[in-house]
Structures are given as C-alpha cells and as structure tokens.
C-alpha cells in the first residue's frame, strides 16, 4: 500500500490512539484531519472513507458516524481520487460540533 510520509508523520505526532476501543488506529482533530486530506491529495492517495469518534475528557467512544466513497462504474481513477478527497473534506467540515466533547476523525486510505 502506498503511504504518504507527511500523513504518517501527522498521525504519529498529532494522532490520538484509539487502542482503548480495541482499534489499531488513531483519530485526528478536525483541523488535522483536513490537513491529512491535503497530504493525501498531494501524494495521490484516495480516501475510502472514515469513522468519527467522540472524545470526552480522557474517554473516547464511537458515536456510530462514518462515511465512505466507492468508485463508480466507468469513473476514471483520477476522478475517483478527486471525489474521494472532496467527500472526506465535505463530511469532516460539516460534521456538527458535539455539545460535550470533540470529534476525532479516523481516515481509511486506499492505494
């Protein structure tokens, strides 16, 4: 799988571990998730979808929110990649700010 060095560095320095949920992944705050999209875009790595988690103090819980972006038949690779980035950015920007806690975004990347 193709990886973006800038994306991996962002996950390593700013990511919040989701291991307490039994998930080997990290979540990013909204601003970092949007930066991650820019890094993935720059390295031509599509975003398959993602999950949203809610962090309250030290506890992290899944609010059962997510998005996905599948390729359409006859869609070019380039068009799918662009749509995947736009879909992720739109979802993250529009996700409502919770009353208690803050959203963390886990991004699922493709090849």
Secondary structure, 3 states (H helix, E strand, C coil): CCCCHHHHHHHHHHCEECHHHCCCCEEECHHHHHHHHHHHHHCCCCEEEEEEEEEECCEEEEEEEEEECCCCCCCCHHHHHHHHHHHHHHHHHHCCCCCCCEEEEEEEECC
